[in-house]
């Protein structure tokens, strides 16, 4: 084994030649924090151009299969000498089974061994293999192959966090030959046959371990039709399942398909999620079939699922699956507090007032700096404006937890922002009545007298006001502000986006790069940018796994609401007690009562 490149080539040449061939799909993630993390929001199309940041290609494709096995030997585990010994040993073994490989090394002493495959293998097969090798080689990091959605690794030529690049430990011509003439199916069979004992061992170990892909035992959230339980969603996305409950991939895939049918999805919905890479886990379970046989296999499973549900769900049981439409909203107009004279009970007049308030918000936003705190407070105010439009009233009784769902913040952080906002000079919100019992704080949108004239003279902004739509939890607040600006005013140049969003030019440029990478915006023939109308925010949020994060947050708040009600039932008998709580009143736990009907109820309908 050589310890350095045997021929001269540039990092850019190595990247261009090998990264597109080794990657499981043409996507790459960039690290903008010096190699510490490779977040999903910084994923973009993989090209032959060498990135200027540390870059890791996606290991698995949309179909849940990979084109190569990526072995990452980490020097931080047991030192460089141990890495060298492990790499020598694994290469001796690969040679014994007739396999060919590519090797590179990092400036910090870590090494990668890539095993290109002529026939792509499923997530389960690749994971079993790498975990089995992990029992032989101490310095092997198994995690890249244990995560279908986020598994990625730097390939030859990629910049490294310590400076320098991933350097080939062989000539580029030899590495390219291995990539272009990958290992045959016969070689893969020899590899797995030699590791059969270790593969059985790692599978048996999973049977003994508690399965925790995300909170599996968490009660299912009641979603609108088209939403499955968290357990089934995670199985479809990650390809991970409880092997004590499902013996094979076939059993797991049938459970997912049945769960989708029970949730009210149509076959075309499942096909779309598989083809577009939203459910790569489910797609990987069909990878054993030839590509043109996968959809027919899915349709056979769908027919079986529908037949099973028809036989096993009685009419009475079926009624339990009926879910309230997210657009069927109860009356959320709060009663006017005693002694308060409402300006108007006319919904049209209220909407006019709210639009004037939005003009004030646009004027005031100049004072919020481009800090995380400033952007968060802008989103909190937007959530109150959105809530006001929903209820046709300037009075908003949605508590901190509903605003937390609407903004992607923690409810304790929301409480701090609300306190700061109402304490400002000439605030845009006024606390009318503090929370008590099951009721949240009652706020009123306020137009400061000094800004009233300017706000009334300004043109009302068209379109809706949005809090943080779910997809931007992943893509970031700057991306949310930039996207909103382009929604309201198509074809804006960068200078105008900077002016409208109140963000710096560098923040706007980075946000545009993120949005363009996910096909949310595109550059026009000139220098302006516009929204890509064909890209669905809701579908992208599902693809990025954000809706599951929202679902978990909803479930947590639902549980807190139950606990709160139980406490009230045991300790509170009169309204007066609510205003003068005793020492055992759990204020620190709740920071006010959990919300009743809130913005959380429409979280999924407002996803796109």
Order of alpha helices (4+ residues) and beta strands (2+ residues): alpha-beta-beta-beta-beta-alpha-alpha-beta-beta-alpha-beta-beta-beta-alpha-alpha-alpha-alpha-alpha-alpha-alpha-alpha-alpha-alpha-alpha-beta-alpha-alpha-beta-beta-alpha-alpha-alpha-beta-alpha-alpha-beta-beta-alpha-alpha-alpha-alpha
